[in-house]
C-alpha cells in the first residue's frame, strides 16, 4: 500500500515539475519577445520618439540666433509651434514629409514666381536633400529651417512688399489678410493645395507667371532684334514693300503675334492680322497702319518686358482674394483706360474710360458704389474754381451764363444738361478722394489712344450700358426709364439696393482670359519706382 501511495505521490510531483518548467519556459520566451521588440523599436524609432515628444521651446531662439537672416519670421514660427505644442511637423515615419519636399522644390524655383531675392541658407537646405541619409533623421535644425523658410516663401510669393511700402506708392486698395500658419496645416494634409490659385493670389498672378516663363524662354534664345527705323518713312500700309517689313514680321513671330515667319518683305494680309493682334495687346487703335511709334514700341527689349511682368506680379500679391467672391464688381485699370463690369465672375460689359492726367492722377483705391445721379449738377471743385472759373469771370462777365453755370451759396455749379461736364449721369462711391464715374459731352476723347485728360475722376464711354447693367435686376428701372431720367434736366438721386464694389487699379501688364498678354503705357511712371524696390542688388 505504501508502495502504491508512494508511487502516486512521485508521479504527481513529476507532472507538477513539468508544468512549472513549461510555465517558466513560456514566461521566458514571452519576455525575450518583448525585449526583442523593444530593442527593434529603439533601433528604428529614436526619431519617432522625438516626433511624439515636444522639443525644448528655447531651441527656437537658439535657431534664429544662428540664422539671423530669418529673424523676421521668428514670431510666426513661435506661434506655429505653440499651436502644435512644440511637436515636430515636417517629419512623417522618420522621413521629411511630402510638403517638405515640395517646399524645397518651390524655393529652388523661386525665380519662376518673379522673386529676385536669394533664399537665405539655401545651401543648408539643399545639403539636407542632397544627402538622403541626413534627410531621414529628424532633428531640430532642419525642422525649424523648414518652418522659417515656409514663412519666407509665403511672405515673398503671397504677401509681397509690406503694406507701408505699397501705401508709400499710393496704392490704397485693401491688402489681403491670411493666416499662413493656418494655411500650413492645410498644406501638410494636402500639399497640392499650394498650386490652387484661390489659396494664394488672384488668378491674374498665375497668368502673368506663365507669360514670364514664356518671355524668359524668348530671352534665353536671344530675344528679338532691333528693327531698323527709316526716318524717311512716315508709315507702312498694306501693299508696301521694305526690308523693315521683314524685320517686323520676324519680331511678331517671336512674340507669338504671327504663327509663322515667311520672311517676306511685302506687307500682306497675313502680317496685317499680326499687326492687329499686336495693337490690341498694346491698347492701340485697331487699324493696320504701322507708324514709327509702333516700331519703337516693338523695339523694347524682352528683358524690359520681363521686368514689367515681375512688377505687375508683385501688384497681384497686394490684391485681396475676396474680390473674386463679389456677385457684382466694377474694375478699372488706369493704364489700360478700361472699365469692366463683372457679374458672378463673368465680364458683362467693357468700356473705354478717360482717367486723370499726370498732374491730377486718378487714385488707386476701392469703395462701394451706393448711388446713381441722373441729370447731375456739377459742383465745381475749389481748385478748378480758383484756377479756371474765377479768372474766366474776370475776363468775361457772361462767363457763367455762357457755360450754363450759377452761384449756389459760396460755390459755383454747372446746371444739368447735355453740355454739363459730367454729362447726363454719374455713379457715386463716396471716398475721401472725391473721385467718381461719370458721363461726358467730350465723346471724341475716347477715340484717342492716350486718354489721361481728366482732373482725377473717370469718364465712361458707355454710361447708359453701365447703368443698365447695374440696374438690371431692379424692377423700378429699364433702359428707357434710364434714358428719360438722364435727359429730364432735373437732378435725380437713386440709392442702389445692393452696393457694388469698385476697384481702381494700376497694371501695366495684364493677361486676358485666353492668356494673351497686354502691355500698357506706364502713364504715371509707377513701374520704375516699384522695380527699384524689387530689383535691389
NORWOTA-V176575 format. One record per helix or strand. SS is the DSSP state (@ for helix, = for strand). FROM is the first residue (numbers start at 1). TO is the last residue. If there is no record, write none. Layout:
ss->SS from->FROM to->TO
ss->SS from->FROM to->TO
This chain:
ss->@ from->2 to->44
ss->@ from->46 to->52
ss->@ from->58 to->66
ss->@ from->68 to->83
ss->= from->91 to->92
ss->= from->95 to->96
ss->@ from->98 to->108
ss->@ from->110 to->113
ss->@ from->122 to->130
ss->@ from->132 to->135
ss->@ from->140 to->159
ss->@ from->163 to->168
ss->= from->171 to->171
ss->@ from->180 to->189
ss->@ from->191 to->195
ss->@ from->197 to->199
ss->@ from->203 to->220
ss->= from->235 to->236
ss->= from->241 to->241
ss->@ from->243 to->254
ss->= from->266 to->266
ss->@ from->269 to->282
ss->= from->290 to->291
ss->@ from->292 to->298
ss->@ from->302 to->317
ss->@ from->321 to->325
ss->= from->328 to->333
ss->= from->338 to->343
ss->= from->346 to->356
ss->@ from->358 to->360
ss->= from->364 to->374
ss->= from->378 to->379
ss->@ from->382 to->395
ss->@ from->399 to->402
ss->= from->405 to->408
ss->= from->411 to->414
ss->= from->425 to->428
ss->= from->437 to->438
ss->@ from->443 to->447
ss->= from->452 to->454
ss->= from->458 to->460
ss->@ from->463 to->470
ss->@ from->479 to->486
ss->= from->492 to->505
ss->= from->509 to->511
ss->= from->517 to->519
ss->@ from->527 to->534
